[in-house]
Amino acid sequence: MPPEEEHRVRIHLDRLLAERGMTLSELAARVGVTVVNLSVLKNDRAKAIRFSTLTALCRELDCQPGDLLSVRPD
């Protein structure tokens, strides 16, 4: 991927947190990830996500990866 090409993957952490009445801090504590790292994900600044983090997020949010991630059209 050329450096100027932005990735199109979006994370829907805000929506899932709101639906579950959970704060980012609470999720961070449950998942074992810093609030700063979750904030990077939430604000679409992440370049990658570990499968272990994705698994933990899905476990704590009671969702599937497809509920958390989507790919924006061209």
Contact map, one row per residue, 1 for C-alpha under 8 A:
11101000000000000000000000000000000000000000000000000000000000000000000000
11111000000000000000000000000000000000000000000000000000000000000000000000
11111100000000000000000000000000000000000000000000000000000000000000000000
01111100000000000000000000000000000000000000000000000000000000000000000000
11111110000000000000000000000000000000000000000000000000000000000000000000
00111111000000000000000000000000000000000000000000000000000000000000000000
00001111100000000000000000000000000000000000001000000000000000000000000000
00000111110000000000000000000000000000000000000000000000000000000000001111
00000011111000000000000000000000000000000000000000000000000000000000111100
00000001111100000000000000000000000000000001000000000000000000000000111100
00000000111110000000000000000000000000001101000000000000000000000001110000
00000000011111110000000000000000000000000100000000000000000000000011110000
00000000001111111000000000000000000000001100000000000000000000000001000000
00000000000111111100000000000000000000000100000000000000000000000000000000
00000000000111111110000000000000000000000000000000000000000000000000000000
00000000000111111111000000000000000000000000000000000000000010000001000000
00000000000011111111111100000000000000000000000000000000000010000000000000
00000000000001111111111000000000000000000000000000000000000000000000000000
00000000000000111111110000000000000000000000000000000000000000000000000000
00000000000000011111110000000000000000000000000000000000000010000000000000
00000000000000001111111000000000000000000000000000000000000000000000000000
00000000000000001111111101100000000000000000000000000000000000000000000000
00000000000000001100111111100000000000000000000000000000000000000000000000
00000000000000001000011111110000001001100000000000000000000000000000000000
00000000000000000000001111111000001000000000000000000000000000000000000000
00000000000000000000011111111100000000000000000000000000000000000000000000
00000000000000000000011111111110000000000000000000000000100100000000000000
00000000000000000000000111111111111001000000000000000000000000000000000000
00000000000000000000000011111111110000000000000000000000000000000000000000
00000000000000000000000001111111000000000000000000000000000100000000000000
00000000000000000000000000111111100000000000000000001001100100000000000000
00000000000000000000000000011111110000000000000000000000000000000000000000
00000000000000000000000000011011111011000000000000001000000000000000000000
00000000000000000000000000011001111111000000000000000000000000000000000000
00000000000000000000000110010000111111100000000000000000000000000000000000
00000000000000000000000000000000011111110000000000000000000000000000000000
00000000000000000000000000000000111111111000000000000000000000000000000000
00000000000000000000000100010000111111111100000000000000000000000000000000
00000000000000000000000100000000001111111110000000000000000000000000000000
00000000000000000000000000000000000111111111110000000000000000000000000000
00000000001010000000000000000000000011111111110000000000000000000000000000
00000000001111000000000000000000000001111111100000000000000000000000000000
00000000000000000000000000000000000000111111110000000000000000000000000000
00000000011000000000000000000000000000011111110000000000000000000000000000
00000000000000000000000000000000000000011111111000000000000000000000000000
00000000000000000000000000000000000000011011111110000000000000000000000000
00000010000000000000000000000000000000000000111110000000000000000000000000
00000000000000000000000000000000000000000000011111000000000000000000000000
00000000000000000000000000000000000000000000011111101100000000000000000000
00000000000000000000000000000000000000000000000111111100000000000000000000
00000000000000000000000000000000000000000000000011111110000000000000000000
00000000000000000000000000000000000000000000000001111111000000000000000000
00000000000000000000000000000010100000000000000011111111100000000000000000
00000000000000000000000000000000000000000000000011111111110000001000000000
00000000000000000000000000000000000000000000000000111111111000000000000000
00000000000000000000000000000010000000000000000000011111111100000000000000
00000000000000000000000000100010000000000000000000001111111110000000000000
00000000000000000000000000000000000000000000000000000111111111111001000000
00000000000000000000000000000000000000000000000000000011111111100000000000
00000000000000000000000000100110000000000000000000000001111111100000000000
00000000000000011001000000000000000000000000000000000000111111100000000000
00000000000000000000000000000000000000000000000000000000011111110000000000
00000000000000000000000000000000000000000000000000000000011111111011000000
00000000000000000000000000000000000000000000000000000000010001111111000000
00000000000000000000000000000000000000000000000000000100010000111111100000
00000000000000000000000000000000000000000000000000000000000000011111110000
00000000000100000000000000000000000000000000000000000000000000111111110000
00000000001110010000000000000000000000000000000000000000010000111111110000
00000000111100000000000000000000000000000000000000000000000000001111111000
00000000111100000000000000000000000000000000000000000000000000000111111100
00000001110000000000000000000000000000000000000000000000000000000000111110
00000001110000000000000000000000000000000000000000000000000000000000011111
00000001000000000000000000000000000000000000000000000000000000000000001111
00000001000000000000000000000000000000000000000000000000000000000000000111
